[in-house]
């Protein structure tokens, strides 16, 4: 005798709620903010690697950029040598040009690009000799566009491979439900990225791909249990089989999600600042993936069966 928690009772409500929240997230992203946050990886900008004097720190860099209204991401590359990577978006180029124009004439050199202006500003602000500017590059929007295209291609290819694999390994309805749930997870997470204006980057793409792998594993476990319980359980309806199967795997789902979240929270609490966005996206994705395994994926497979039965009756 299985304890039956009716998870699918409110399936239309949970699916509708997800759709509404996703649309709300994208609505805020595009109508309030005008799109996703600008990032150097995807939108282009200026990138420089500098070696600061040992009496200078990240706080000095961040304070300088904040005082001059320059939006910059400061990344510590090598602690012993005090080497930092500075990423500055295109939106801050006018401020850089303004600071450069206000410099003393005798401190100016012949420059032809914004990255040269940035280098001269950094040298003047932190008394850096030329050899302490380890690299300076201007990343174009074309490169960012190519990176965005590669990221989207990776996500779509992964979804297609998962759909094909599950179609061969189990029933098509499970593959279809899993794929729809994975799309739900990605859209929900991307809407959250836009809502909180988290800057898209290569680590964010890595977090989304990690989310796909984590989420599909949980869904496979649930659908395997549904498939097992479907055999020799003629006294149970399809809805009861789904609810019983989710109940049986609920403990594993919660324990797996909880232990994963502990690891991600550890990154947030004790990890480098550069990993915060990656960790926050992954944490949110784990929560959404767990939710979708219970309230999106399994109910969709039930809806698929209901639609097929109605078509047979017609």
Backbone as CSV, one residue per row, in Angstrom:
resi,resn,N_x,N_y,N_z,CA_x,CA_y,CA_z,C_x,C_y,C_z
1,UNK,0.862,-1.192,0.000,0.000,0.000,0.000,0.896,1.240,0.000
2,UNK,0.802,2.035,-1.064,1.641,3.216,-1.201,0.940,4.449,-0.621
3,UNK,1.727,5.255,0.067,1.208,6.531,0.514,1.144,7.459,-0.688
4,UNK,-0.038,7.941,-0.984,-0.249,8.691,-2.221,-0.428,10.176,-1.944
5,UNK,0.612,10.953,-2.251,0.512,12.410,-2.188,0.141,12.892,-3.587
6,UNK,-0.932,13.633,-3.674,-1.449,14.025,-4.992,-0.695,15.244,-5.537
7,UNK,0.490,14.981,-6.110,1.308,16.063,-6.659,0.703,16.647,-7.927
8,UNK,-0.008,15.837,-8.682,-0.514,16.287,-9.993,-1.885,16.959,-9.899
9,UNK,-2.419,17.075,-8.700,-3.757,17.649,-8.553,-3.821,19.075,-9.100
10,UNK,-2.759,19.819,-8.862,-2.748,21.224,-9.284,-1.788,21.444,-10.463
11,UNK,-1.708,20.449,-11.336,-0.737,20.523,-12.434,-0.955,21.729,-13.333
12,UNK,-2.194,22.062,-13.630,-2.447,23.210,-14.512,-2.099,24.519,-13.809
13,UNK,-2.287,24.536,-12.498,-1.937,25.732,-11.733,-0.422,25.931,-11.696
14,UNK,0.325,24.858,-11.419,1.778,24.987,-11.322,2.402,25.322,-12.675
15,UNK,1.885,24.713,-13.741,2.403,25.009,-15.083,2.091,26.457,-15.452
16,UNK,0.867,26.888,-15.158,0.486,28.281,-15.454,1.317,29.267,-14.644
17,UNK,1.561,28.940,-13.382,2.363,29.808,-12.526,3.777,29.965,-13.077
18,UNK,4.356,28.853,-13.557,5.696,28.917,-14.136,5.720,29.806,-15.369
19,UNK,4.719,29.648,-16.233,4.649,30.461,-17.452,4.537,31.939,-17.100
20,UNK,3.689,32.245,-16.117,3.497,33.644,-15.699,4.792,34.235,-15.142
21,UNK,5.496,33.478,-14.293,6.736,33.971,-13.697,7.821,34.162,-14.752
22,UNK,7.888,33.248,-15.711,8.881,33.380,-16.788,8.597,34.621,-17.616
23,UNK,7.324,34.816,-17.996,6.952,36.001,-18.781,7.199,37.278,-17.981
24,UNK,6.924,37.235,-16.679,7.158,38.394,-15.828,8.644,38.737,-15.787
25,UNK,9.485,37.701,-15.648,10.928,37.921,-15.603,11.448,38.546,-16.884
26,UNK,11.008,38.022,-18.028,11.446,38.580,-19.308,10.835,39.966,-19.534
27,UNK,9.609,40.163,-19.042,8.969,41.464,-19.175,9.754,42.541,-18.453
28,UNK,10.151,42.257,-17.214,10.953,43.209,-16.445,12.306,43.434,-17.135
29,UNK,12.893,42.340,-17.645,14.198,42.438,-18.297,14.176,43.400,-19.476
30,UNK,13.157,43.270,-20.336,13.153,44.045,-21.580,12.414,45.376,-21.467
31,UNK,11.359,45.433,-20.657,10.586,46.671,-20.583,11.102,47.635,-19.518
32,UNK,11.680,47.110,-18.445,12.227,47.977,-17.406,13.699,48.289,-17.641
33,UNK,14.477,47.243,-17.958,15.921,47.428,-18.098,16.370,47.570,-19.553
34,UNK,15.483,47.281,-20.492,15.866,47.383,-21.900,16.712,46.234,-22.386
35,UNK,16.715,45.130,-21.659,17.473,43.950,-22.067,18.339,43.428,-20.938
36,UNK,19.181,42.459,-21.276,20.069,41.872,-20.277,21.209,42.837,-19.957
37,UNK,21.816,42.632,-18.806,22.933,43.486,-18.400,24.070,43.350,-19.406
38,UNK,24.742,44.455,-19.660,25.859,44.426,-20.590,27.067,43.767,-19.931
39,UNK,27.735,42.932,-20.682,28.944,42.292,-20.186,29.996,42.302,-21.277
40,UNK,31.234,42.279,-20.859,32.321,42.340,-21.834,32.332,41.108,-22.725
41,UNK,32.031,39.949,-22.156,32.075,38.712,-22.939,31.098,38.742,-24.100
42,UNK,29.923,39.337,-23.900,28.880,39.280,-24.919,28.670,40.594,-25.658
43,UNK,28.987,41.711,-25.043,28.723,43.001,-25.671,29.976,43.753,-26.103
44,UNK,31.131,43.243,-25.704,32.364,43.924,-26.039,32.753,44.925,-24.970
45,UNK,33.990,45.411,-25.043,34.472,46.372,-24.073,35.985,46.360,-23.998
46,UNK,36.504,46.797,-22.869,37.946,46.900,-22.675,38.389,45.927,-21.602
47,UNK,39.520,45.263,-21.849,40.061,44.308,-20.866,41.551,44.569,-20.711
48,UNK,41.957,44.734,-19.470,43.367,44.991,-19.190,43.804,44.152,-17.996
49,UNK,45.056,43.713,-18.034,45.649,42.977,-16.922,46.811,43.806,-16.400
50,UNK,46.752,44.139,-15.111,47.766,45.017,-14.520,48.367,44.382,-13.268
51,UNK,49.608,44.742,-13.004,50.273,44.321,-11.770,50.415,45.552,-10.878
52,UNK,49.667,45.558,-9.801,49.661,46.711,-8.907,50.801,46.630,-7.892
53,UNK,51.215,47.775,-7.347,52.157,47.745,-6.212,51.536,46.978,-5.047
54,UNK,52.356,46.388,-4.223,51.854,45.544,-3.138,51.047,46.328,-2.099
55,UNK,51.222,47.656,-2.071,50.441,48.443,-1.122,49.060,48.817,-1.659
56,UNK,48.753,48.376,-2.874,47.439,48.601,-3.464,46.652,47.285,-3.473
57,UNK,45.318,47.411,-3.492,44.477,46.216,-3.424,43.262,46.354,-4.346
58,UNK,42.455,45.315,-4.347,41.210,45.345,-5.113,40.341,46.524,-4.684
59,UNK,40.315,46.787,-3.389,39.485,47.885,-2.877,39.888,49.219,-3.485
60,UNK,41.185,49.418,-3.712,41.655,50.671,-4.318,41.165,50.800,-5.749
61,UNK,41.221,49.701,-6.491,40.726,49.708,-7.870,39.230,49.989,-7.909
62,UNK,38.495,49.248,-7.085,37.040,49.405,-7.079,36.634,50.800,-6.633
63,UNK,37.346,51.352,-5.665,37.050,52.707,-5.188,37.307,53.737,-6.288
64,UNK,38.386,53.550,-7.026,38.710,54.494,-8.111,37.630,54.456,-9.190
65,UNK,37.250,53.238,-9.591,36.246,53.109,-10.654,34.887,53.659,-10.195
66,UNK,34.549,53.398,-8.935,33.270,53.878,-8.422,33.252,55.404,-8.347
67,UNK,34.359,55.991,-7.902,34.450,57.448,-7.798,34.302,58.113,-9.157
68,UNK,34.827,57.467,-10.189,34.793,58.039,-11.541,33.629,57.508,-12.380
69,UNK,32.694,56.807,-11.709,31.483,56.319,-12.384,31.808,55.408,-13.564
70,UNK,32.809,54.561,-13.380,33.195,53.580,-14.395,32.735,52.206,-13.916
71,UNK,31.927,51.547,-14.726,31.436,50.215,-14.364,32.481,49.183,-14.775
72,UNK,33.135,48.595,-13.794,34.227,47.663,-14.071,34.111,46.424,-13.195
73,UNK,34.569,45.310,-13.745,34.658,44.060,-12.986,36.131,43.811,-12.704
74,UNK,36.487,43.705,-11.437,37.875,43.514,-11.024,38.057,42.064,-10.594
75,UNK,38.990,41.380,-11.245,39.226,39.959,-10.980,40.672,39.757,-10.546
76,UNK,40.863,39.150,-9.384,42.212,38.848,-8.896,42.727,37.601,-9.615
77,UNK,43.832,37.762,-10.357,44.402,36.633,-11.102,45.533,35.947,-10.335
78,UNK,46.366,36.733,-9.671,47.505,36.156,-8.957,47.754,36.965,-7.689
79,UNK,47.477,36.341,-6.557,47.532,37.055,-5.282,48.951,37.468,-4.905
80,UNK,49.934,36.573,-5.128,51.295,36.853,-4.698,51.876,38.067,-5.418
81,UNK,51.584,38.193,-6.712,52.135,39.300,-7.495,51.164,40.479,-7.612
82,UNK,49.965,40.339,-7.004,48.975,41.416,-7.010,48.553,41.787,-8.440
83,UNK,48.225,40.747,-9.205,47.840,40.930,-10.606,46.316,40.850,-10.725
84,UNK,45.744,41.853,-11.426,44.293,41.935,-11.570,43.904,42.045,-13.042
85,UNK,42.747,41.465,-13.340,42.134,41.654,-14.657,40.995,42.650,-14.515
86,UNK,40.964,43.631,-15.385,39.949,44.676,-15.342,39.091,44.600,-16.585
87,UNK,37.801,44.358,-16.406,36.846,44.296,-17.517,35.929,45.507,-17.445
88,UNK,35.911,46.288,-18.504,35.115,47.518,-18.528,34.200,47.480,-19.741
89,UNK,32.904,47.649,-19.514,31.922,47.583,-20.579,31.922,48.818,-21.458
90,UNK,31.255,48.693,-22.601,31.197,49.793,-23.560,30.506,51.024,-22.983
91,UNK,29.595,50.818,-22.038,28.857,51.939,-21.469,29.723,52.913,-20.694
92,UNK,30.915,52.477,-20.282,31.793,53.342,-19.495,32.848,54.040,-20.347
93,UNK,32.855,53.788,-21.641,33.858,54.410,-22.506,33.754,55.941,-22.508
94,UNK,32.534,56.535,-22.527,32.466,58.002,-22.451,33.135,58.574,-21.203
95,UNK,33.009,57.887,-20.058,33.667,58.356,-18.838,35.188,58.290,-18.984
96,UNK,35.662,57.222,-19.629,37.107,57.081,-19.845,37.618,58.199,-20.751
97,UNK,36.873,58.486,-21.794,37.267,59.571,-22.693,37.276,60.910,-21.967
98,UNK,36.286,61.114,-21.091,36.211,62.367,-20.345,37.391,62.513,-19.388
99,UNK,37.742,61.421,-18.683,38.880,61.462,-17.759,40.172,61.720,-18.531
100,UNK,40.298,61.080,-19.679,41.500,61.258,-20.500,41.628,62.711,-20.966
101,UNK,40.516,63.280,-21.376,40.553,64.666,-21.869,40.888,65.664,-20.768
102,UNK,40.615,65.290,-19.509,40.896,66.189,-18.389,42.320,66.055,-17.860
103,UNK,43.074,65.101,-18.430,44.453,64.908,-17.983,45.336,66.063,-18.440
104,UNK,46.438,66.258,-17.744,47.395,67.306,-18.119,47.956,67.014,-19.505
105,UNK,48.191,68.083,-20.255,48.667,67.912,-21.626,49.987,67.167,-21.697
106,UNK,50.875,67.462,-20.768,52.186,66.829,-20.857,52.169,65.363,-20.443
107,UNK,51.014,64.900,-19.883,50.909,63.489,-19.504,50.235,62.667,-20.584
108,UNK,49.844,63.343,-21.635,49.178,62.643,-22.727,50.205,62.080,-23.712
109,UNK,49.859,60.983,-24.311,50.626,60.428,-25.404,49.689,60.302,-26.589
110,UNK,50.284,60.112,-27.751,49.472,59.949,-28.946,48.694,58.643,-28.837
111,UNK,47.393,58.727,-28.809,46.565,57.530,-28.684,45.585,57.469,-29.852
112,UNK,45.224,56.259,-30.208,44.296,56.072,-31.325,43.083,55.243,-30.947
113,UNK,43.021,54.749,-29.722,41.905,53.888,-29.325,41.559,54.088,-27.865
114,UNK,40.391,53.597,-27.479,39.932,53.712,-26.090,40.778,52.879,-25.149
115,UNK,41.291,51.750,-25.628,42.110,50.915,-24.750,43.415,51.620,-24.409
116,UNK,43.955,52.421,-25.362,45.155,53.206,-25.066,44.853,54.269,-24.018
117,UNK,43.673,54.877,-24.105,43.271,55.874,-23.117,43.167,55.252,-21.727
118,UNK,42.578,54.046,-21.670,42.440,53.356,-20.387,43.806,53.067,-19.784
119,UNK,44.739,52.600,-20.606,46.080,52.284,-20.119,46.745,53.515,-19.519
120,UNK,46.646,54.650,-20.214,47.258,55.878,-19.713,46.596,56.350,-18.416
121,UNK,45.272,56.194,-18.329,44.552,56.574,-17.112,45.008,55.716,-15.933
122,UNK,45.130,54.408,-16.142,45.559,53.496,-15.074,46.990,53.795,-14.642
123,UNK,47.831,54.048,-15.607,49.233,54.363,-15.273,49.312,55.635,-14.441
124,UNK,48.492,56.628,-14.816,48.516,57.877,-14.074,47.893,57.761,-12.696
125,UNK,46.810,57.003,-12.578,46.086,56.899,-11.306,46.838,56.070,-10.273
126,UNK,47.600,55.048,-10.740,48.265,54.137,-9.794,49.785,54.149,-9.946
127,UNK,50.300,55.141,-10.680,51.750,55.282,-10.862,52.398,54.007,-11.377
128,UNK,51.847,53.478,-12.434,52.324,52.216,-12.990,53.284,52.460,-14.155
129,UNK,54.437,51.816,-14.139,55.301,51.861,-15.323,54.701,51.011,-16.440
130,UNK,55.235,51.169,-17.636,54.667,50.463,-18.791,54.678,48.953,-18.610
131,UNK,55.751,48.435,-17.997,55.866,46.976,-17.903,54.887,46.370,-16.904
132,UNK,54.177,47.195,-16.122,53.180,46.675,-15.188,51.797,46.547,-15.849
133,UNK,51.674,47.048,-17.068,50.469,46.786,-17.854,50.750,45.524,-18.654
134,UNK,50.296,44.397,-18.142,50.668,43.108,-18.723,49.955,42.829,-20.037
135,UNK,48.724,43.315,-20.180,48.004,43.171,-21.449,46.882,44.191,-21.486
136,UNK,46.481,44.543,-22.705,45.379,45.482,-22.886,44.733,45.196,-24.232
137,UNK,43.459,44.853,-24.204,42.764,44.465,-25.431,41.377,45.102,-25.463
138,UNK,40.928,45.340,-26.674,39.564,45.827,-26.881,38.759,44.707,-27.514
139,UNK,37.747,44.225,-26.805,36.913,43.117,-27.285,35.741,43.698,-28.057
140,UNK,35.627,43.323,-29.310,34.564,43.869,-30.152,33.243,43.162,-29.945
141,UNK,32.166,43.827,-30.356,30.827,43.235,-30.240,30.688,42.006,-31.122
142,UNK,31.482,41.935,-32.197,31.420,40.768,-33.098,31.853,39.518,-32.353
143,UNK,32.951,39.652,-31.579,33.427,38.518,-30.781,32.368,38.107,-29.768
144,UNK,31.754,39.121,-29.130,30.693,38.829,-28.168,29.519,38.139,-28.817
145,UNK,29.157,38.572,-30.045,28.058,37.943,-30.761,28.354,36.496,-31.093
146,UNK,29.595,36.231,-31.478,29.995,34.847,-31.778,29.933,33.986,-30.525
147,UNK,30.353,34.557,-29.407,30.310,33.813,-28.140,28.877,33.508,-27.737
148,UNK,27.980,34.481,-27.909,26.568,34.262,-27.597,25.989,33.168,-28.488
149,UNK,26.374,33.198,-29.767,25.878,32.177,-30.699,26.367,30.794,-30.318
150,UNK,27.631,30.710,-29.912,28.184,29.425,-29.474,27.461,28.930,-28.222
151,UNK,27.187,29.840,-27.284,26.493,29.459,-26.059,25.098,28.918,-26.324
152,UNK,24.343,29.611,-27.178,22.988,29.164,-27.519,23.044,27.825,-28.250
153,UNK,24.016,27.681,-29.159,24.166,26.424,-29.901,24.459,25.266,-28.964
154,UNK,25.319,25.493,-27.978,25.635,24.444,-26.999,24.393,24.023,-26.227
155,UNK,23.602,24.994,-25.783,22.400,24.680,-25.018,21.394,23.902,-25.862
156,UNK,21.159,24.345,-27.097,20.197,23.663,-27.973,20.692,22.269,-28.360
157,UNK,21.985,22.137,-28.613,22.547,20.829,-28.966,22.405,19.858,-27.808
158,UNK,22.661,20.353,-26.607,22.524,19.502,-25.416,21.089,19.029,-25.252
159,UNK,20.124,19.930,-25.447,18.712,19.561,-25.349,18.346,18.520,-26.395
160,UNK,18.837,18.695,-27.632,18.523,17.754,-28.708,19.104,16.371,-28.417
161,UNK,20.331,16.339,-27.914,20.971,15.057,-27.583,20.206,14.350,-26.463
162,UNK,19.801,15.122,-25.457,19.049,14.545,-24.338,17.718,13.983,-24.819
163,UNK,17.025,14.716,-25.687,15.748,14.244,-26.232,15.938,12.952,-27.015
164,UNK,16.973,12.901,-27.857,17.236,11.699,-28.634,17.589,10.509,-27.754
165,UNK,18.429,10.747,-26.752,18.847,9.667,-25.863,17.666,9.099,-25.082
166,UNK,16.857,9.980,-24.519,15.721,9.510,-23.727,14.671,8.831,-24.598
167,UNK,14.527,9.266,-25.841,13.573,8.628,-26.748,13.968,7.177,-27.015
168,UNK,15.273,6.928,-27.119,15.770,5.573,-27.358,15.761,4.743,-26.076
169,UNK,16.067,5.388,-24.972,16.209,4.665,-23.700,14.861,4.337,-23.067
170,UNK,13.894,5.224,-23.210,12.595,5.000,-22.571,11.484,5.430,-23.512
171,UNK,10.317,5.675,-22.978,9.178,6.050,-23.802,9.292,7.493,-24.288
172,UNK,8.688,7.754,-25.444,8.782,9.082,-26.040,8.155,10.142,-25.137
173,UNK,7.064,9.785,-24.459,6.394,10.783,-23.612,7.301,11.255,-22.489
174,UNK,8.153,10.354,-21.973,9.085,10.751,-20.929,10.161,11.675,-21.492
175,UNK,10.614,11.349,-22.703,11.620,12.197,-23.346,11.050,13.577,-23.627
176,UNK,9.815,13.613,-24.116,9.175,14.889,-24.431,8.956,15.712,-23.162
177,UNK,8.444,15.073,-22.124,8.190,15.777,-20.860,9.487,16.299,-20.245
178,UNK,10.539,15.488,-20.312,11.832,15.913,-19.763,12.383,17.101,-20.529
179,UNK,12.278,17.052,-21.861,12.805,18.142,-22.678,12.043,19.443,-22.414
180,UNK,10.718,19.360,-22.320,9.915,20.557,-22.028,10.286,21.111,-20.651
181,UNK,10.471,20.208,-19.680,10.841,20.643,-18.330,12.227,21.288,-18.322
182,UNK,13.152,20.757,-19.132,14.488,21.350,-19.207,14.435,22.741,-19.835
183,UNK,13.612,22.887,-20.876,13.424,24.210,-21.479,12.842,25.164,-20.439
184,UNK,11.892,24.654,-19.659,11.317,25.447,-18.562,12.408,25.905,-17.597
185,UNK,13.299,24.979,-17.210,14.357,25.309,-16.261,15.282,26.387,-16.807
186,UNK,15.666,26.247,-18.083,16.568,27.209,-18.703,15.896,28.576,-18.824
187,UNK,14.648,28.601,-19.312,13.940,29.877,-19.482,13.729,30.562,-18.136
188,UNK,13.363,29.775,-17.131,13.142,30.331,-15.793,14.443,30.960,-15.260
189,UNK,15.534,30.237,-15.431,16.819,30.722,-14.926,17.294,31.943,-15.708
190,UNK,17.133,31.910,-17.035,17.539,33.053,-17.855,16.687,34.280,-17.517
191,UNK,15.382,34.059,-17.272,14.508,35.172,-16.857,14.982,35.762,-15.538
192,UNK,15.446,34.905,-14.632,15.978,35.378,-13.353,17.268,36.178,-13.572
193,UNK,18.115,35.718,-14.497,19.358,36.431,-14.805,19.045,37.844,-15.290
194,UNK,18.029,37.956,-16.148,17.629,39.272,-16.637,16.967,40.107,-15.560
195,UNK,16.130,39.482,-14.735,15.403,40.195,-13.682,16.371,40.839,-12.690
196,UNK,17.403,40.093,-12.289,18.377,40.610,-11.319,19.577,41.262,-12.003
197,UNK,19.535,41.371,-13.337,20.592,42.023,-14.111,21.971,41.439,-13.801
198,UNK,22.024,40.116,-13.772,23.304,39.419,-13.662,23.972,39.438,-15.036
199,UNK,25.223,39.788,-15.077,25.908,39.935,-16.359,26.168,38.580,-17.001
200,UNK,25.658,38.369,-18.234,25.946,37.113,-18.941,27.448,36.980,-19.171
201,UNK,27.946,35.769,-19.014,29.379,35.529,-19.185,29.604,34.055,-19.462
202,UNK,30.851,33.701,-19.733,31.180,32.292,-19.968,30.854,31.427,-18.738
203,UNK,31.188,31.865,-17.512,30.776,31.065,-16.344,29.263,30.888,-16.227
204,UNK,28.482,31.872,-16.668,27.028,31.733,-16.623,26.566,30.657,-17.603
205,UNK,27.161,30.629,-18.794,26.858,29.557,-19.752,27.218,28.204,-19.139
206,UNK,28.357,28.135,-18.455,28.761,26.893,-17.786,27.747,26.490,-16.725
207,UNK,27.215,27.478,-15.998,26.210,27.185,-14.965,24.935,26.628,-15.596
208,UNK,24.517,27.179,-16.738,23.311,26.699,-17.414,23.500,25.275,-17.931
209,UNK,24.676,24.983,-18.481,24.952,23.623,-18.957,25.012,22.643,-17.784
210,UNK,25.592,23.081,-16.671,25.625,22.246,-15.463,24.208,21.975,-14.974
211,UNK,23.376,23.001,-15.040,21.983,22.857,-14.631,21.263,21.805,-15.474
212,UNK,21.524,21.796,-16.780,20.889,20.796,-17.645,21.257,19.384,-17.197
213,UNK,22.542,19.166,-16.932,22.983,17.835,-16.509,22.393,17.429,-15.178
214,UNK,22.356,18.364,-14.236,21.793,18.064,-12.915,20.303,17.783,-13.013
215,UNK,19.594,18.632,-13.728,18.141,18.551,-13.777,17.671,17.279,-14.481
216,UNK,18.322,16.916,-15.579,17.875,15.730,-16.322,18.104,14.465,-15.506
217,UNK,19.140,14.445,-14.676,19.401,13.277,-13.833,18.242,13.038,-12.877
218,UNK,17.748,14.099,-12.268,16.632,13.982,-11.334,15.366,13.512,-12.045
219,UNK,15.134,14.008,-13.234,13.928,13.646,-13.985,13.981,12.193,-14.455
220,UNK,15.171,11.732,-14.830,15.319,10.335,-15.252,14.971,9.392,-14.107
221,UNK,15.406,9.747,-12.897,15.103,8.917,-11.724,13.589,8.815,-11.519
222,UNK,12.898,9.954,-11.608,11.446,9.966,-11.410,10.751,9.137,-12.496
223,UNK,11.137,9.332,-13.751,10.469,8.620,-14.847,10.800,7.128,-14.854
224,UNK,11.995,6.768,-14.418,12.322,5.345,-14.286,11.424,4.676,-13.255
225,UNK,11.165,5.382,-12.157,10.278,4.824,-11.137,8.841,4.732,-11.656
226,UNK,8.414,5.719,-12.435,7.077,5.655,-13.030,6.972,4.462,-13.972
227,UNK,8.018,4.247,-14.773,8.007,3.118,-15.715,7.974,1.790,-14.975
228,UNK,8.745,1.686,-13.891,8.758,0.452,-13.105,7.405,0.204,-12.452
229,UNK,6.806,1.236,-11.892,5.519,1.088,-11.202,4.358,0.853,-12.167
230,UNK,4.552,1.170,-13.425,3.486,0.964,-14.413,3.295,-0.504,-14.739
231,UNK,4.334,-1.308,-14.539,4.254,-2.734,-14.850,3.689,-3.503,-13.654
232,UNK,2.636,-4.240,-13.902,2.042,-5.084,-12.864,1.263,-4.334,-11.822
233,UNK,0.887,-3.097,-12.118,0.097,-2.309,-11.165,-1.214,-1.889,-11.830
234,UNK,-1.933,-2.885,-12.312,-3.179,-2.598,-13.028,-4.242,-1.970,-12.127
235,UNK,-4.083,-2.151,-10.806,-5.065,-1.586,-9.884,-4.860,-0.085,-9.657
236,UNK,-3.757,0.452,-10.196,-3.470,1.879,-10.046,-3.704,2.610,-11.363
237,UNK,-4.336,3.761,-11.290,-4.508,4.587,-12.489,-3.185,5.259,-12.827
238,UNK,-3.108,5.828,-14.032,-1.878,6.495,-14.445,-1.518,7.639,-13.493
239,UNK,-2.550,8.375,-13.046,-2.318,9.475,-12.107,-1.758,8.962,-10.795
240,UNK,-2.316,7.853,-10.296,-1.829,7.274,-9.043,-0.393,6.776,-9.176
241,UNK,-0.076,6.182,-10.325,1.286,5.694,-10.559,2.275,6.856,-10.495
242,UNK,1.928,7.965,-11.134,2.812,9.140,-11.140,2.993,9.677,-9.723
243,UNK,1.889,9.815,-8.991,1.965,10.362,-7.636,2.733,9.456,-6.694
244,UNK,2.495,8.148,-6.798,3.221,7.194,-5.961,4.713,7.217,-6.289
245,UNK,5.034,7.295,-7.559,6.439,7.288,-7.991,7.166,8.533,-7.504
246,UNK,6.504,9.690,-7.601,7.122,10.918,-7.105,7.329,10.832,-5.597
247,UNK,6.341,10.265,-4.899,6.453,10.120,-3.446,7.631,9.225,-3.078
248,UNK,7.797,8.121,-3.821,8.882,7.187,-3.531,10.260,7.787,-3.770
249,UNK,10.368,8.684,-4.744,11.668,9.291,-5.064,11.852,10.659,-4.409
250,UNK,10.858,11.105,-3.657,10.901,12.456,-3.080,12.070,12.614,-2.115
251,UNK,12.286,11.600,-1.278,13.389,11.673,-0.319,14.725,11.831,-1.019
252,UNK,14.941,11.047,-2.074,16.192,11.146,-2.825,16.322,12.517,-3.474
253,UNK,15.213,13.001,-4.043,15.234,14.302,-4.718,15.620,15.411,-3.749
254,UNK,14.994,15.411,-2.581,15.270,16.457,-1.593,16.698,16.357,-1.068
255,UNK,17.145,15.134,-0.762,18.502,14.956,-0.233,19.561,15.370,-1.250
256,UNK,19.355,14.982,-2.513,20.314,15.346,-3.558,20.367,16.854,-3.740
257,UNK,19.194,17.480,-3.786,19.144,18.937,-3.963,19.782,19.647,-2.775
258,UNK,19.496,19.162,-1.575,20.021,19.816,-0.368,21.544,19.733,-0.314
259,UNK,22.106,18.559,-0.595,23.563,18.411,-0.554,24.226,19.234,-1.661
260,UNK,23.577,19.314,-2.829,24.117,20.146,-3.911,24.103,21.611,-3.517
261,UNK,23.011,22.038,-2.893,22.905,23.445,-2.479,23.927,23.791,-1.404
262,UNK,24.270,22.826,-0.546,25.301,23.076,0.464,26.625,23.420,-0.216
263,UNK,26.953,22.659,-1.267,28.203,22.911,-1.992,28.187,24.281,-2.667
264,UNK,27.037,24.628,-3.256,26.931,25.906,-3.957,26.979,27.064,-2.966
265,UNK,26.293,26.920,-1.836,26.316,27.964,-0.812,27.739,28.148,-0.277
266,UNK,28.498,27.054,-0.192,29.891,27.152,0.256,30.703,28.031,-0.693
267,UNK,30.413,27.942,-1.995,31.093,28.800,-2.970,30.726,30.259,-2.728
268,UNK,29.430,30.488,-2.445,28.978,31.867,-2.212,29.606,32.445,-0.951
269,UNK,29.674,31.633,0.103,30.166,32.124,1.393,31.687,32.259,1.405
270,UNK,32.370,31.237,0.914,33.830,31.241,1.033,34.589,31.327,-0.262
271,UNK,33.896,31.373,-1.398,34.573,31.396,-2.683,34.986,32.783,-3.108
272,UNK,35.642,32.844,-4.251,36.084,34.127,-4.795,34.886,34.925,-5.298
273,UNK,35.040,36.236,-5.287,33.968,37.121,-5.742,33.589,36.812,-7.190
274,UNK,34.576,36.415,-7.996,34.337,36.143,-9.414,33.373,34.983,-9.629
275,UNK,33.196,34.131,-8.607,32.327,32.959,-8.744,30.912,33.206,-8.230
276,UNK,30.643,34.395,-7.690,29.347,34.655,-7.075,28.201,34.480,-8.075
277,UNK,28.306,35.106,-9.233,27.224,35.020,-10.216,27.000,33.578,-10.654
278,UNK,28.088,32.860,-10.902,28.000,31.442,-11.267,27.256,30.657,-10.190
279,UNK,27.628,30.892,-8.928,27.027,30.153,-7.819,25.557,30.512,-7.627
280,UNK,25.221,31.804,-7.733,23.828,32.220,-7.559,22.939,31.620,-8.650
281,UNK,23.423,31.634,-9.883,22.649,31.056,-10.995,22.473,29.555,-10.793
282,UNK,23.536,28.889,-10.367,23.458,27.442,-10.144,22.523,27.114,-8.989
283,UNK,22.569,27.911,-7.925,21.686,27.683,-6.777,20.225,27.831,-7.191
284,UNK,19.927,28.892,-7.912,18.558,29.101,-8.376,18.145,27.971,-9.319
285,UNK,19.061,27.548,-10.193,18.757,26.478,-11.139,18.463,25.153,-10.465
286,UNK,19.189,24.860,-9.390,18.947,23.609,-8.655,17.546,23.627,-8.049
287,UNK,17.155,24.763,-7.481,15.816,24.879,-6.884,14.739,24.715,-7.966
288,UNK,14.917,25.405,-9.091,13.940,25.315,-10.183,13.905,23.908,-10.770
289,UNK,15.080,23.296,-10.919,15.138,21.938,-11.459,14.430,20.927,-10.578
290,UNK,14.578,21.076,-9.266,13.885,20.190,-8.327,12.377,20.389,-8.413
291,UNK,11.975,21.644,-8.472,10.547,21.972,-8.597,9.957,21.390,-9.886
292,UNK,10.689,21.527,-10.990,10.152,21.074,-12.277,10.074,19.558,-12.371
293,UNK,10.963,18.856,-11.677,10.909,17.387,-11.695,9.605,16.883,-11.089
294,UNK,9.107,17.604,-10.089,7.897,17.190,-9.379,6.637,17.769,-10.005
295,UNK,6.672,19.061,-10.314,5.446,19.769,-10.689,5.329,20.130,-12.175
296,UNK,6.372,19.845,-12.971,6.307,20.159,-14.395,6.474,18.908,-15.248
297,UNK,7.593,18.209,-15.078,7.909,17.072,-15.945,6.883,15.946,-15.833
298,UNK,6.668,15.441,-14.613,5.725,14.328,-14.429,4.297,14.708,-14.832
299,UNK,3.788,15.856,-14.430,2.439,16.246,-14.878,2.314,16.371,-16.397
300,UNK,3.367,16.796,-17.082,3.305,16.901,-18.539,3.144,15.522,-19.166
301,UNK,3.817,14.518,-18.603,3.646,13.157,-19.131,2.210,12.675,-18.922
302,UNK,1.583,13.089,-17.805,0.182,12.743,-17.567,-0.726,13.448,-18.572
303,UNK,-0.473,14.729,-18.824,-1.258,15.477,-19.803,-1.114,14.858,-21.189
304,UNK,0.081,14.392,-21.516,0.323,13.734,-22.808,-0.564,12.495,-22.952
305,UNK,-0.648,11.681,-21.875,-1.501,10.486,-21.906,-2.978,10.858,-22.036
306,UNK,-3.390,11.913,-21.343,-4.790,12.348,-21.422,-5.154,12.799,-22.832
307,UNK,-4.253,13.516,-23.488,-4.493,13.972,-24.853,-4.584,12.786,-25.813
308,UNK,-3.717,11.813,-25.641,-3.753,10.629,-26.495,-5.035,9.842,-26.310
309,UNK,-5.501,9.711,-25.074,-6.753,8.994,-24.822,-7.933,9.705,-25.448
310,UNK,-7.951,11.029,-25.365,-9.058,11.790,-25.960,-9.075,11.628,-27.469
311,UNK,-7.919,11.607,-28.080,-7.833,11.442,-29.538,-8.302,10.061,-29.963
312,UNK,-8.019,9.050,-29.137,-8.479,7.699,-29.472,-10.001,7.567,-29.373
313,UNK,-10.586,8.358,-28.431,-12.035,8.308,-28.265,-12.790,9.025,-29.368
314,UNK,-12.089,9.929,-30.041,-12.761,10.700,-31.094,-12.948,9.843,-32.340
